[in-house]
Amino acid sequence: MGTTATPADAETAQGKTTGTTTEVPPEKVRYYWIDNLRATINLWVVVHHAAVSYGMLPVWFYYEAPKTGDEDGAALLDLFVLVNHSWFMGTLMLIAGYFVPRSLDKKGGKRFIRDRIVHLGGPLLLYLVVLRPISLIQVWENFSATNPGVPFWVFYLGSWTVGHMWFVVRLFYFSAIYVLWRYLRQRHLDQLAAAGIEPKKPFYLSRPGYLAVIAFTIGLALVEYVWRIFVPTDSGSSILGLPSADLLPQYAAFFIIGVMVQRFKWDMWISAKAGWIAAIVAFIFGFGLIPFLNIGDNAGYGTLASLIMTIWQAVLVVGINIPAIALFQRFGDFTNWLMRFYTRNAFAVYVTHAVTMVFTGYLLAPVDQPVIVKTVLLSIISIPASWIVAAGFRAVPGLKKIF
């Protein structure tokens, strides 16, 4: 079992809870709940892609269009996908940002970037060279049926994209920018020291309370709204070949928050009260704004519908993350052999799960059931299968080093 940071333990170590957080030195506590939360988000990615497989958005490797009469079920799946899209990758960015400063301090800039290239670039290369070509089997079948004689390599290069691996590419960019910022800041301090100038003491922000969380949520919604005037969702939403560019401010903001939690020595302990308040607000806004999401063009361009969409997504990403963190802090801060298998293979699942899900989709193709039932079946089969396949990849000599 790991060390579980309960409210009483936190107060004993550092004093009583202030605002929504309690400071506990991260070096003194092993946060298994972070590993478990991160693994669970990767599990949810599998469920998310299962829903995409049977909804109305043919954007995944395996896709079955809903049959006549099942459009309502497909619409519910699309809403489920939209909710997920609004929050869960922000969680992964927050967790990733949390570990970057400590890793950089330990390894130094050159070694840190080298390790990032290995542990992010290696899986990306594996995906592009091995996994993506296999995952494209259904897409290739559909393409070749209407384009006979076109070689696969021409089709592959013509349809090239990093797909769901955009996360690792973006994480590398964010990490590299942070390394550059730390380098420039240190060079500035060195220049001041050489000139005999006493540098200003580094500032430390206090732990955020309720007002700070509200201000952040409003600010994020407004930044996203302005951003989508220039990068609307329906424009292809790609920057540097990376999809989901419409949510780039959210991903950057949550990465920065993760860095700040570490650099300012905040702890992520969230009170039960804060968790309940955030959950209730997310529930009210999540359902209350749904009827208004399609009152016009919500893709961007400065429309009222776009503003409602960005408010909805900002409230969801904050309102879901706070209770999720609070929940895992209380009930997920433990480990055993099963949880170690679960957490150690989670990143490999993210990289490899497309192959597993495509073949599982083919397996379920003859099953004549409503789309929601098929989504549940695909999820139930794909989750354990994805972890087993990922463990198999990690057992291959050399691959464990990149995972």
LINMOKA-V369315 format. One record per backbone hydrogen bond with DSSP energy under -1.0 kcal/mol. NH is the residue of the N-H (numbers start at 0). CO is the residue of the C=O. E is the energy in kcal/mol with one decimal. If there is no record, write none. Layout:
nh={NH	NH}
co={CO	CO}
e={E	E}
This chain:
nh={5	9	10	11	12	13	14	17	19	20	27	31	35	36	37	38	39	40	41	42	43	44	45	46	47	48	49	50	51	52	53	58	63	69	73	74	75	76	77	78	79	80	81	82	83	84	85	86	87	90	91	92	93	94	95	96	97	98	102	103	104	105	106	107	111	112	113	114	115	116	117	118	119	121	123	124	125	126	127	128	129	130	131	133	134	135	136	139	140	141	142	143	144	146	149	154	155	156	157	158	159	164	165	166	168	169	170	171	172	173	174	175	176	177	178	179	180	181	182	183	184	185	186	187	188	189	190	191	192	193	194	195	196	212	213	214	215	216	217	218	219	220	221	222	223	224	225	226	227	228	229	230	232	234	238	241	244	246	247	250	251	252	253	254	255	256	257	258	259	260	261	262	263	265	274	275	276	277	278	279	280	281	282	283	284	285	286	287	288	291	292	294	300	302	306	307	308	309	310	311	312	313	314	315	316	317	318	319	320	321	323	324	325	326	327	328	329	330	331	333	339	340	341	342	343	344	348	349	350	351	352	354	355	356	357	358	359	360	361	362	363	366	368	373	374	375	376	377	378	379	380	381	382	384	385	386	387	388	389	390	391	392	393	394	395	398	399	401}
co={3	5	6	7	8	9	10	20	207	17	24	29	31	32	33	34	35	36	37	38	39	40	41	42	43	44	45	46	47	48	50	56	52	66	69	70	71	72	73	74	75	76	77	78	79	80	81	83	83	86	87	88	89	90	91	92	93	94	98	99	100	101	102	103	107	108	109	110	111	112	113	114	115	117	119	120	121	122	123	124	125	125	126	129	130	131	133	135	136	137	138	139	140	142	146	150	151	152	153	154	156	161	162	163	164	165	166	167	168	169	170	171	172	173	174	175	176	177	178	179	180	181	182	183	184	185	186	187	188	189	190	192	191	208	209	210	211	212	213	214	215	216	217	218	219	220	221	222	223	225	226	226	298	231	241	238	236	243	244	246	247	248	249	250	251	252	253	254	255	256	257	258	259	260	270	271	272	273	274	275	276	277	278	279	280	281	282	283	284	288	289	291	227	299	302	303	304	305	306	307	308	309	310	311	312	313	314	315	316	317	319	320	321	322	323	324	325	326	327	331	335	336	337	338	339	340	344	345	346	347	348	351	351	352	353	354	355	356	357	358	359	363	366	369	370	371	372	373	374	375	376	377	378	380	381	382	383	384	385	386	387	388	389	390	392	395	395	398}
e={-1.3	-2.7	-2.4	-2.2	-2.0	-2.7	-2.1	-1.6	-1.0	-1.7	-1.9	-1.5	-2.5	-2.5	-2.6	-2.3	-2.0	-2.1	-1.7	-1.9	-2.3	-1.5	-1.2	-1.7	-2.7	-2.3	-1.7	-2.0	-1.9	-1.5	-1.1	-2.3	-2.8	-2.4	-1.8	-2.4	-2.0	-1.9	-2.2	-2.1	-2.4	-2.5	-2.4	-2.3	-2.2	-2.8	-1.1	-1.5	-1.9	-1.2	-1.3	-1.9	-2.2	-2.3	-2.5	-2.7	-1.7	-1.1	-1.7	-2.6	-2.7	-1.9	-2.3	-2.6	-2.3	-2.4	-2.4	-2.5	-2.2	-2.4	-1.8	-3.1	-2.1	-1.1	-1.5	-2.5	-2.4	-2.4	-2.6	-2.5	-2.3	-1.7	-3.8	-1.2	-2.5	-1.4	-1.3	-3.3	-1.8	-2.2	-2.2	-3.0	-1.4	-1.2	-1.5	-2.0	-3.3	-2.4	-2.2	-1.5	-1.1	-2.1	-1.5	-1.1	-1.5	-2.8	-2.5	-1.8	-2.2	-2.8	-2.4	-2.7	-2.5	-2.1	-2.3	-2.3	-2.4	-2.5	-2.3	-2.7	-2.3	-2.3	-2.4	-2.0	-2.1	-2.3	-2.1	-2.0	-2.2	-2.4	-1.5	-1.2	-2.9	-1.9	-2.4	-2.7	-2.5	-2.2	-2.4	-2.7	-2.9	-2.1	-2.2	-2.6	-2.6	-2.1	-2.4	-2.9	-2.2	-1.3	-1.2	-2.2	-2.7	-1.5	-1.8	-1.5	-2.3	-1.2	-1.5	-2.1	-2.6	-2.5	-2.5	-2.0	-2.4	-2.3	-2.1	-2.0	-2.7	-2.6	-1.4	-3.0	-2.7	-1.7	-2.1	-2.4	-2.5	-2.4	-2.2	-2.4	-2.4	-2.7	-2.3	-2.7	-2.8	-2.8	-2.1	-2.7	-2.2	-1.4	-1.5	-1.1	-1.7	-1.3	-1.7	-2.3	-2.2	-2.4	-2.3	-2.5	-2.5	-2.3	-2.5	-2.0	-2.7	-1.9	-3.1	-2.4	-1.1	-2.0	-1.9	-2.7	-2.3	-2.6	-2.2	-2.3	-1.5	-2.4	-2.0	-1.5	-2.6	-1.8	-2.3	-2.8	-2.7	-1.3	-1.9	-1.9	-1.8	-2.5	-2.4	-1.1	-1.0	-2.6	-2.3	-1.9	-1.9	-2.4	-2.0	-1.8	-1.8	-1.6	-1.1	-2.3	-2.1	-2.1	-2.5	-2.8	-2.2	-2.7	-2.2	-2.5	-2.4	-1.6	-3.0	-1.7	-2.2	-2.8	-2.5	-2.2	-1.9	-2.1	-2.4	-1.0	-1.3	-1.6	-1.0	-1.1}
